[in-house]
Amino acid sequence: MKRKIEDTTYLKSHELLNRMVMPPMERARAFKDGDTPVAIMDTYYRQRAKTGLIISEPIYVSDNSRINMHTSYINKKAQINAWRKINQNIEDDLGVIFACLAHGGSYAHPEFNKGKKASSPSGIFTDTEKVNFDGEKFIHKDIAKELSTFEIEDIIADYEQASQNAFDAMFHGVQIDFASHGLLNEFLDPNYNNRDDDYAFNRNHSLIAENIIKKVVDVYGRDSVSIRVRPEHLSILKSIITDNAIAMVQIDGELKSFDAISEIRAQLPNISFCYEGELDHKLYASLLNDRKFDLIAIKDYFVTNPDLAARIRKGLPLTSLDGRNPLEGKEDGYIDYPDFRLKAM
């Protein structure tokens, strides 16, 4: 039987309205106190609640880990309550949302982290530039702080606490992001990780990943935990997880060959795989029907098409990005993209 992207399906115990996944996308609208979700974020997520699985924007696990301003932590009561309201409305619309837990590592900007220095597996030079809504530039050139073993253990504890807070905020699950620029990706990269202890790249660079996954699974259970990785991480997947250890692996980035997926899937048959890429209907149909992937995460188009699932199901035209910066503005360029029915009126 052919599988279609619009088919209902299950991710372990979670019933999904379709096989579409909204990937984590930084939108920087947590305006309350500079780090807490506001009403327009509730509107934004509810507009997209008919997506099979929503992965939230990156939610940072500690107050020294943010990459951008107006992005959320989940370590204060106000933040937990604000996310709970968003998630309750998604559930009311039969949607499913996982929290994307992240740490900016050497990309964390002191200006957005109460002046705290960026940290990384090794003390590397960082050169980042951010621009706020008023066009003000924040340039950061410094040597990132090399984490001690004790500080790494603290970060593992931060992920555990953040997952507990996500659970209290009614997220249906969590996704641990190893793909985006940030600390966890840096531990898997020899250009960032030249340590000489148990977390060293040439010794056991996946140790932090294994420890964080274990702690998060202890909170949520294996049916509600996902990881997001890059194609170059596929070779170490087997050392990070065993079959049935988590619910989903999401692969972000262009694969040189899809043949390697079949081999990994044979070793991890009880874990769902999600491909994240640009919109390509023919490719998606092939990946689903060949059983290489179970779910499809579509980049960018969720920004401009809040009803993307319905448009794809009905074969309706899609709205493209219009030049507005997704990280700038308030309602503008955020919740003012209409669904197709309203646009046609």
Contacts in CASP RR format, 6 or more apart in sequence:
PFRMAT RR
TARGET T0000
AUTHOR 0000-0000-0000
METHOD contacts of the structure
MODEL  1
MKRKIEDTTYLKSHELLNRMVMPPMERARAFKDGDTPVAIMDTYYRQRAK
TGLIISEPIYVSDNSRINMHTSYINKKAQINAWRKINQNIEDDLGVIFAC
LAHGGSYAHPEFNKGKKASSPSGIFTDTEKVNFDGEKFIHKDIAKELSTF
EIEDIIADYEQASQNAFDAMFHGVQIDFASHGLLNEFLDPNYNNRDDDYA
FNRNHSLIAENIIKKVVDVYGRDSVSIRVRPEHLSILKSIITDNAIAMVQ
IDGELKSFDAISEIRAQLPNISFCYEGELDHKLYASLLNDRKFDLIAIKD
YFVTNPDLAARIRKGLPLTSLDGRNPLEGKEDGYIDYPDFRLKAM
2 289 0 8 1.000
3 19 0 8 1.000
3 288 0 8 1.000
3 289 0 8 1.000
3 291 0 8 1.000
4 19 0 8 1.000
4 285 0 8 1.000
4 288 0 8 1.000
5 18 0 8 1.000
5 19 0 8 1.000
5 20 0 8 1.000
5 284 0 8 1.000
5 285 0 8 1.000
5 288 0 8 1.000
5 296 0 8 1.000
5 312 0 8 1.000
6 18 0 8 1.000
6 19 0 8 1.000
6 20 0 8 1.000
6 309 0 8 1.000
6 312 0 8 1.000
6 313 0 8 1.000
7 18 0 8 1.000
7 19 0 8 1.000
8 15 0 8 1.000
8 16 0 8 1.000
8 17 0 8 1.000
8 18 0 8 1.000
9 16 0 8 1.000
9 18 0 8 1.000
9 19 0 8 1.000
9 294 0 8 1.000
9 295 0 8 1.000
10 16 0 8 1.000
11 53 0 8 1.000
11 96 0 8 1.000
11 247 0 8 1.000
11 248 0 8 1.000
11 272 0 8 1.000
11 294 0 8 1.000
11 295 0 8 1.000
12 222 0 8 1.000
12 223 0 8 1.000
12 224 0 8 1.000
12 247 0 8 1.000
12 272 0 8 1.000
13 223 0 8 1.000
13 224 0 8 1.000
14 53 0 8 1.000
14 96 0 8 1.000
14 172 0 8 1.000
14 223 0 8 1.000
14 224 0 8 1.000
14 247 0 8 1.000
15 96 0 8 1.000
16 52 0 8 1.000
16 53 0 8 1.000
16 96 0 8 1.000
16 295 0 8 1.000
17 50 0 8 1.000
17 51 0 8 1.000
17 52 0 8 1.000
17 94 0 8 1.000
17 95 0 8 1.000
17 309 0 8 1.000
18 50 0 8 1.000
18 51 0 8 1.000
18 52 0 8 1.000
18 309 0 8 1.000
18 313 0 8 1.000
19 52 0 8 1.000
19 288 0 8 1.000
19 294 0 8 1.000
19 295 0 8 1.000
19 296 0 8 1.000
20 51 0 8 1.000
20 52 0 8 1.000
20 53 0 8 1.000
20 295 0 8 1.000
20 296 0 8 1.000
20 297 0 8 1.000
20 298 0 8 1.000
20 308 0 8 1.000
20 309 0 8 1.000
20 312 0 8 1.000
21 51 0 8 1.000
21 52 0 8 1.000
21 53 0 8 1.000
21 54 0 8 1.000
21 55 0 8 1.000
21 250 0 8 1.000
21 274 0 8 1.000
21 276 0 8 1.000
21 295 0 8 1.000
21 296 0 8 1.000
21 297 0 8 1.000
21 298 0 8 1.000
22 48 0 8 1.000
22 51 0 8 1.000
22 53 0 8 1.000
22 54 0 8 1.000
22 55 0 8 1.000
22 297 0 8 1.000
22 298 0 8 1.000
22 302 0 8 1.000
22 308 0 8 1.000
23 55 0 8 1.000
23 228 0 8 1.000
23 250 0 8 1.000
23 252 0 8 1.000
23 276 0 8 1.000
23 297 0 8 1.000
23 298 0 8 1.000
23 299 0 8 1.000
23 302 0 8 1.000
24 55 0 8 1.000
24 56 0 8 1.000
24 57 0 8 1.000
24 58 0 8 1.000
24 100 0 8 1.000
24 102 0 8 1.000
24 175 0 8 1.000
24 177 0 8 1.000
24 180 0 8 1.000
24 228 0 8 1.000
25 57 0 8 1.000
25 302 0 8 1.000
25 303 0 8 1.000
25 326 0 8 1.000
26 57 0 8 1.000
26 58 0 8 1.000
26 67 0 8 1.000
26 68 0 8 1.000
26 71 0 8 1.000
26 326 0 8 1.000
26 327 0 8 1.000
27 41 0 8 1.000
27 44 0 8 1.000
27 57 0 8 1.000
27 326 0 8 1.000
27 327 0 8 1.000
27 334 0 8 1.000
28 68 0 8 1.000
28 69 0 8 1.000
28 70 0 8 1.000
28 71 0 8 1.000
28 327 0 8 1.000
29 37 0 8 1.000
29 38 0 8 1.000
29 40 0 8 1.000
29 41 0 8 1.000
29 44 0 8 1.000
29 70 0 8 1.000
29 330 0 8 1.000
29 334 0 8 1.000
30 36 0 8 1.000
30 37 0 8 1.000
30 38 0 8 1.000
30 41 0 8 1.000
30 70 0 8 1.000
30 71 0 8 1.000
30 72 0 8 1.000
31 38 0 8 1.000
31 70 0 8 1.000
31 330 0 8 1.000
32 38 0 8 1.000
32 78 0 8 1.000
32 82 0 8 1.000
33 78 0 8 1.000
34 69 0 8 1.000
34 70 0 8 1.000
35 66 0 8 1.000
35 70 0 8 1.000
35 71 0 8 1.000
35 72 0 8 1.000
35 73 0 8 1.000
35 76 0 8 1.000
35 79 0 8 1.000
36 72 0 8 1.000
36 76 0 8 1.000
36 78 0 8 1.000
36 79 0 8 1.000
36 82 0 8 1.000
37 72 0 8 1.000
37 79 0 8 1.000
37 82 0 8 1.000
37 83 0 8 1.000
37 86 0 8 1.000
38 82 0 8 1.000
40 330 0 8 1.000
40 331 0 8 1.000
40 334 0 8 1.000
40 335 0 8 1.000
41 82 0 8 1.000
41 86 0 8 1.000
42 85 0 8 1.000
42 86 0 8 1.000
42 89 0 8 1.000
43 335 0 8 1.000
44 306 0 8 1.000
44 334 0 8 1.000
44 335 0 8 1.000
45 54 0 8 1.000
45 56 0 8 1.000
45 86 0 8 1.000
45 89 0 8 1.000
45 90 0 8 1.000
45 97 0 8 1.000
46 86 0 8 1.000
46 89 0 8 1.000
46 90 0 8 1.000
46 93 0 8 1.000
47 306 0 8 1.000
47 307 0 8 1.000
47 335 0 8 1.000
47 339 0 8 1.000
48 54 0 8 1.000
48 302 0 8 1.000
48 306 0 8 1.000
48 308 0 8 1.000
49 89 0 8 1.000
49 90 0 8 1.000
49 93 0 8 1.000
49 94 0 8 1.000
49 95 0 8 1.000
50 93 0 8 1.000
50 94 0 8 1.000
50 95 0 8 1.000
50 307 0 8 1.000
50 309 0 8 1.000
50 310 0 8 1.000
51 95 0 8 1.000
51 302 0 8 1.000
51 308 0 8 1.000
51 309 0 8 1.000
52 95 0 8 1.000
52 96 0 8 1.000
52 309 0 8 1.000
53 96 0 8 1.000
53 97 0 8 1.000
53 98 0 8 1.000
53 295 0 8 1.000
54 90 0 8 1.000
54 95 0 8 1.000
54 96 0 8 1.000
54 97 0 8 1.000
54 98 0 8 1.000
55 97 0 8 1.000
55 98 0 8 1.000
55 100 0 8 1.000
55 175 0 8 1.000
55 226 0 8 1.000
55 228 0 8 1.000
55 250 0 8 1.000
55 297 0 8 1.000
56 97 0 8 1.000
56 98 0 8 1.000
56 99 0 8 1.000
56 100 0 8 1.000
56 171 0 8 1.000
57 71 0 8 1.000
57 72 0 8 1.000
57 100 0 8 1.000
58 67 0 8 1.000
58 71 0 8 1.000
58 100 0 8 1.000
58 101 0 8 1.000
58 102 0 8 1.000
58 177 0 8 1.000
58 180 0 8 1.000
59 71 0 8 1.000
59 72 0 8 1.000
59 73 0 8 1.000
59 74 0 8 1.000
59 83 0 8 1.000
59 99 0 8 1.000
59 100 0 8 1.000
59 101 0 8 1.000
59 102 0 8 1.000
59 162 0 8 1.000
59 166 0 8 1.000
60 66 0 8 1.000
60 67 0 8 1.000
60 71 0 8 1.000
60 72 0 8 1.000
60 73 0 8 1.000
60 74 0 8 1.000
60 102 0 8 1.000
60 103 0 8 1.000
60 104 0 8 1.000
61 73 0 8 1.000
61 74 0 8 1.000
61 75 0 8 1.000
61 101 0 8 1.000
61 102 0 8 1.000
61 103 0 8 1.000
61 155 0 8 1.000
61 158 0 8 1.000
61 159 0 8 1.000
61 161 0 8 1.000
61 162 0 8 1.000
62 73 0 8 1.000
62 75 0 8 1.000
62 103 0 8 1.000
62 155 0 8 1.000
62 158 0 8 1.000
62 162 0 8 1.000
63 73 0 8 1.000
63 75 0 8 1.000
63 113 0 8 1.000
63 114 0 8 1.000
63 116 0 8 1.000
64 108 0 8 1.000
64 113 0 8 1.000
64 114 0 8 1.000
64 116 0 8 1.000
64 117 0 8 1.000
64 118 0 8 1.000
64 119 0 8 1.000
65 102 0 8 1.000
65 103 0 8 1.000
65 104 0 8 1.000
65 105 0 8 1.000
65 108 0 8 1.000
65 113 0 8 1.000
65 158 0 8 1.000
65 183 0 8 1.000
66 73 0 8 1.000
66 104 0 8 1.000
66 108 0 8 1.000
66 109 0 8 1.000
66 112 0 8 1.000
66 113 0 8 1.000
67 104 0 8 1.000
67 107 0 8 1.000
67 108 0 8 1.000
67 109 0 8 1.000
67 112 0 8 1.000
67 130 0 8 1.000
67 181 0 8 1.000
67 182 0 8 1.000
68 109 0 8 1.000
68 112 0 8 1.000
68 130 0 8 1.000
68 327 0 8 1.000
69 111 0 8 1.000
69 112 0 8 1.000
69 130 0 8 1.000
69 132 0 8 1.000
71 112 0 8 1.000
72 79 0 8 1.000
72 82 0 8 1.000
72 83 0 8 1.000
73 79 0 8 1.000
74 80 0 8 1.000
74 83 0 8 1.000
74 99 0 8 1.000
74 162 0 8 1.000
74 165 0 8 1.000
74 166 0 8 1.000
74 169 0 8 1.000
75 161 0 8 1.000
75 162 0 8 1.000
75 165 0 8 1.000
79 165 0 8 1.000
79 169 0 8 1.000
80 165 0 8 1.000
80 168 0 8 1.000
80 169 0 8 1.000
81 169 0 8 1.000
83 99 0 8 1.000
83 166 0 8 1.000
83 169 0 8 1.000
83 170 0 8 1.000
83 171 0 8 1.000
84 168 0 8 1.000
84 169 0 8 1.000
84 170 0 8 1.000
86 97 0 8 1.000
87 97 0 8 1.000
87 169 0 8 1.000
87 170 0 8 1.000
87 171 0 8 1.000
87 172 0 8 1.000
88 170 0 8 1.000
90 96 0 8 1.000
90 97 0 8 1.000
91 170 0 8 1.000
91 172 0 8 1.000
96 172 0 8 1.000
97 171 0 8 1.000
97 172 0 8 1.000
97 173 0 8 1.000
98 171 0 8 1.000
98 172 0 8 1.000
98 173 0 8 1.000
98 174 0 8 1.000
98 175 0 8 1.000
98 224 0 8 1.000
98 226 0 8 1.000
99 162 0 8 1.000
99 163 0 8 1.000
99 166 0 8 1.000
99 169 0 8 1.000
99 171 0 8 1.000
99 173 0 8 1.000
99 174 0 8 1.000
99 175 0 8 1.000
100 174 0 8 1.000
100 175 0 8 1.000
100 177 0 8 1.000
100 228 0 8 1.000
101 159 0 8 1.000
101 162 0 8 1.000
101 163 0 8 1.000
101 166 0 8 1.000
101 174 0 8 1.000
101 175 0 8 1.000
101 176 0 8 1.000
101 177 0 8 1.000
101 216 0 8 1.000
102 177 0 8 1.000
102 180 0 8 1.000
102 182 0 8 1.000
103 155 0 8 1.000
103 158 0 8 1.000
103 159 0 8 1.000
103 182 0 8 1.000
103 183 0 8 1.000
103 184 0 8 1.000
104 118 0 8 1.000
104 181 0 8 1.000
104 182 0 8 1.000
104 183 0 8 1.000
105 118 0 8 1.000
105 119 0 8 1.000
105 120 0 8 1.000
105 144 0 8 1.000
105 182 0 8 1.000
105 183 0 8 1.000
105 186 0 8 1.000
106 118 0 8 1.000
106 119 0 8 1.000
106 120 0 8 1.000
106 124 0 8 1.000
106 126 0 8 1.000
106 144 0 8 1.000
106 182 0 8 1.000
106 183 0 8 1.000
106 186 0 8 1.000
106 192 0 8 1.000
107 118 0 8 1.000
107 126 0 8 1.000
107 128 0 8 1.000
107 181 0 8 1.000
107 182 0 8 1.000
108 116 0 8 1.000
108 118 0 8 1.000
108 119 0 8 1.000
108 182 0 8 1.000
109 118 0 8 1.000
109 128 0 8 1.000
109 130 0 8 1.000
109 138 0 8 1.000
109 140 0 8 1.000
110 116 0 8 1.000
110 117 0 8 1.000
110 118 0 8 1.000
110 140 0 8 1.000
110 142 0 8 1.000
111 130 0 8 1.000
111 138 0 8 1.000
111 140 0 8 1.000
112 130 0 8 1.000
112 138 0 8 1.000
117 142 0 8 1.000
117 144 0 8 1.000
117 145 0 8 1.000
118 126 0 8 1.000
118 140 0 8 1.000
118 142 0 8 1.000
118 144 0 8 1.000
118 145 0 8 1.000
119 144 0 8 1.000
119 145 0 8 1.000
119 146 0 8 1.000
119 147 0 8 1.000
119 151 0 8 1.000
119 183 0 8 1.000
120 126 0 8 1.000
120 144 0 8 1.000
120 145 0 8 1.000
120 146 0 8 1.000
120 147 0 8 1.000
120 183 0 8 1.000
120 186 0 8 1.000
120 192 0 8 1.000
121 146 0 8 1.000
121 147 0 8 1.000
121 183 0 8 1.000
121 186 0 8 1.000
121 187 0 8 1.000
121 192 0 8 1.000
121 193 0 8 1.000
121 194 0 8 1.000
121 195 0 8 1.000
121 199 0 8 1.000
121 201 0 8 1.000
122 146 0 8 1.000
122 192 0 8 1.000
122 193 0 8 1.000
122 194 0 8 1.000
122 195 0 8 1.000
123 143 0 8 1.000
123 144 0 8 1.000
123 145 0 8 1.000
123 146 0 8 1.000
124 143 0 8 1.000
124 144 0 8 1.000
124 191 0 8 1.000
124 192 0 8 1.000
125 141 0 8 1.000
125 142 0 8 1.000
125 143 0 8 1.000
125 144 0 8 1.000
126 140 0 8 1.000
126 141 0 8 1.000
126 142 0 8 1.000
126 143 0 8 1.000
126 144 0 8 1.000
127 140 0 8 1.000
127 141 0 8 1.000
128 139 0 8 1.000
128 140 0 8 1.000
129 137 0 8 1.000
129 138 0 8 1.000
129 139 0 8 1.000
129 140 0 8 1.000
130 137 0 8 1.000
130 138 0 8 1.000
130 140 0 8 1.000
131 137 0 8 1.000
131 138 0 8 1.000
132 138 0 8 1.000
133 328 0 8 1.000
133 329 0 8 1.000
146 195 0 8 1.000
147 155 0 8 1.000
149 197 0 8 1.000
149 198 0 8 1.000
149 199 0 8 1.000
152 199 0 8 1.000
152 208 0 8 1.000
155 183 0 8 1.000
155 208 0 8 1.000
156 208 0 8 1.000
156 211 0 8 1.000
156 212 0 8 1.000
156 215 0 8 1.000
157 215 0 8 1.000
159 176 0 8 1.000
159 212 0 8 1.000
159 215 0 8 1.000
159 216 0 8 1.000
160 212 0 8 1.000
160 215 0 8 1.000
160 216 0 8 1.000
160 218 0 8 1.000
160 219 0 8 1.000
163 174 0 8 1.000
163 215 0 8 1.000
163 216 0 8 1.000
163 219 0 8 1.000
163 220 0 8 1.000
164 219 0 8 1.000
166 173 0 8 1.000
166 174 0 8 1.000
167 173 0 8 1.000
167 219 0 8 1.000
167 220 0 8 1.000
172 224 0 8 1.000
173 220 0 8 1.000
173 224 0 8 1.000
173 225 0 8 1.000
173 226 0 8 1.000
174 216 0 8 1.000
174 220 0 8 1.000
174 224 0 8 1.000
174 225 0 8 1.000
174 226 0 8 1.000
175 225 0 8 1.000
175 226 0 8 1.000
175 227 0 8 1.000
175 228 0 8 1.000
175 248 0 8 1.000
175 250 0 8 1.000
176 184 0 8 1.000
176 209 0 8 1.000
176 212 0 8 1.000
176 213 0 8 1.000
176 216 0 8 1.000
176 225 0 8 1.000
176 226 0 8 1.000
176 227 0 8 1.000
176 228 0 8 1.000
177 184 0 8 1.000
177 227 0 8 1.000
177 228 0 8 1.000
178 184 0 8 1.000
178 185 0 8 1.000
178 188 0 8 1.000
178 209 0 8 1.000
178 227 0 8 1.000
178 228 0 8 1.000
178 229 0 8 1.000
178 230 0 8 1.000
178 233 0 8 1.000
179 185 0 8 1.000
179 228 0 8 1.000
179 229 0 8 1.000
179 230 0 8 1.000
179 233 0 8 1.000
179 250 0 8 1.000
179 252 0 8 1.000
179 253 0 8 1.000
180 228 0 8 1.000
180 252 0 8 1.000
184 208 0 8 1.000
184 209 0 8 1.000
184 212 0 8 1.000
185 230 0 8 1.000
186 192 0 8 1.000
186 193 0 8 1.000
187 193 0 8 1.000
187 199 0 8 1.000
187 201 0 8 1.000
187 205 0 8 1.000
187 206 0 8 1.000
187 208 0 8 1.000
187 209 0 8 1.000
188 201 0 8 1.000
188 205 0 8 1.000
188 206 0 8 1.000
188 209 0 8 1.000
188 233 0 8 1.000
188 236 0 8 1.000
189 201 0 8 1.000
190 201 0 8 1.000
190 202 0 8 1.000
190 205 0 8 1.000
193 199 0 8 1.000
193 200 0 8 1.000
193 201 0 8 1.000
193 205 0 8 1.000
194 200 0 8 1.000
194 201 0 8 1.000
195 201 0 8 1.000
196 203 0 8 1.000
197 203 0 8 1.000
198 204 0 8 1.000
198 207 0 8 1.000
199 205 0 8 1.000
199 207 0 8 1.000
199 208 0 8 1.000
205 236 0 8 1.000
206 236 0 8 1.000
206 239 0 8 1.000
206 240 0 8 1.000
209 227 0 8 1.000
209 240 0 8 1.000
210 239 0 8 1.000
210 240 0 8 1.000
213 225 0 8 1.000
213 227 0 8 1.000
213 240 0 8 1.000
213 241 0 8 1.000
213 245 0 8 1.000
213 246 0 8 1.000
216 225 0 8 1.000
217 225 0 8 1.000
217 245 0 8 1.000
217 246 0 8 1.000
222 244 0 8 1.000
222 245 0 8 1.000
222 246 0 8 1.000
222 247 0 8 1.000
223 247 0 8 1.000
224 247 0 8 1.000
225 246 0 8 1.000
225 247 0 8 1.000
226 246 0 8 1.000
226 247 0 8 1.000
226 248 0 8 1.000
226 249 0 8 1.000
226 250 0 8 1.000
226 274 0 8 1.000
227 240 0 8 1.000
227 241 0 8 1.000
227 246 0 8 1.000
227 248 0 8 1.000
227 249 0 8 1.000
227 250 0 8 1.000
228 250 0 8 1.000
228 251 0 8 1.000
228 252 0 8 1.000
228 276 0 8 1.000
229 237 0 8 1.000
229 249 0 8 1.000
229 250 0 8 1.000
229 251 0 8 1.000
229 252 0 8 1.000
230 251 0 8 1.000
230 252 0 8 1.000
230 253 0 8 1.000
231 251 0 8 1.000
231 253 0 8 1.000
231 254 0 8 1.000
231 255 0 8 1.000
231 256 0 8 1.000
234 251 0 8 1.000
234 260 0 8 1.000
234 261 0 8 1.000
234 264 0 8 1.000
237 249 0 8 1.000
237 264 0 8 1.000
237 268 0 8 1.000
238 264 0 8 1.000
238 267 0 8 1.000
238 268 0 8 1.000
241 249 0 8 1.000
241 268 0 8 1.000
241 271 0 8 1.000
242 268 0 8 1.000
243 267 0 8 1.000
243 268 0 8 1.000
243 269 0 8 1.000
243 270 0 8 1.000
243 271 0 8 1.000
244 270 0 8 1.000
244 271 0 8 1.000
245 271 0 8 1.000
246 271 0 8 1.000
247 271 0 8 1.000
247 272 0 8 1.000
248 271 0 8 1.000
248 272 0 8 1.000
248 273 0 8 1.000
248 274 0 8 1.000
248 295 0 8 1.000
249 268 0 8 1.000
249 271 0 8 1.000
249 272 0 8 1.000
249 273 0 8 1.000
249 274 0 8 1.000
250 273 0 8 1.000
250 274 0 8 1.000
250 276 0 8 1.000
250 295 0 8 1.000
250 297 0 8 1.000
251 261 0 8 1.000
251 273 0 8 1.000
251 274 0 8 1.000
251 275 0 8 1.000
251 276 0 8 1.000
252 276 0 8 1.000
252 277 0 8 1.000
252 297 0 8 1.000
253 276 0 8 1.000
253 277 0 8 1.000
254 277 0 8 1.000
255 261 0 8 1.000
255 275 0 8 1.000
258 287 0 8 1.000
258 290 0 8 1.000
258 292 0 8 1.000
261 273 0 8 1.000
261 292 0 8 1.000
261 293 0 8 1.000
262 292 0 8 1.000
265 273 0 8 1.000
265 291 0 8 1.000
265 292 0 8 1.000
272 294 0 8 1.000
272 295 0 8 1.000
273 292 0 8 1.000
273 293 0 8 1.000
273 294 0 8 1.000
273 295 0 8 1.000
274 293 0 8 1.000
274 294 0 8 1.000
274 295 0 8 1.000
274 296 0 8 1.000
274 297 0 8 1.000
275 284 0 8 1.000
275 287 0 8 1.000
275 292 0 8 1.000
275 293 0 8 1.000
275 295 0 8 1.000
275 296 0 8 1.000
275 297 0 8 1.000
276 296 0 8 1.000
276 297 0 8 1.000
276 298 0 8 1.000
276 299 0 8 1.000
277 296 0 8 1.000
277 297 0 8 1.000
277 298 0 8 1.000
277 299 0 8 1.000
278 298 0 8 1.000
278 299 0 8 1.000
278 300 0 8 1.000
279 298 0 8 1.000
279 299 0 8 1.000
279 300 0 8 1.000
279 301 0 8 1.000
279 318 0 8 1.000
281 312 0 8 1.000
284 296 0 8 1.000
287 293 0 8 1.000
287 296 0 8 1.000
288 294 0 8 1.000
288 296 0 8 1.000
298 308 0 8 1.000
300 321 0 8 1.000
301 308 0 8 1.000
301 318 0 8 1.000
301 319 0 8 1.000
301 320 0 8 1.000
302 308 0 8 1.000
303 321 0 8 1.000
303 326 0 8 1.000
303 337 0 8 1.000
304 318 0 8 1.000
304 319 0 8 1.000
304 320 0 8 1.000
304 321 0 8 1.000
304 322 0 8 1.000
304 337 0 8 1.000
305 311 0 8 1.000
305 318 0 8 1.000
305 319 0 8 1.000
305 337 0 8 1.000
305 339 0 8 1.000
305 340 0 8 1.000
306 335 0 8 1.000
306 337 0 8 1.000
306 338 0 8 1.000
306 339 0 8 1.000
307 339 0 8 1.000
307 340 0 8 1.000
307 341 0 8 1.000
308 318 0 8 1.000
310 316 0 8 1.000
310 339 0 8 1.000
310 340 0 8 1.000
311 317 0 8 1.000
311 318 0 8 1.000
311 340 0 8 1.000
316 340 0 8 1.000
317 340 0 8 1.000
319 337 0 8 1.000
319 343 0 8 1.000
324 332 0 8 1.000
324 333 0 8 1.000
326 333 0 8 1.000
326 334 0 8 1.000
END
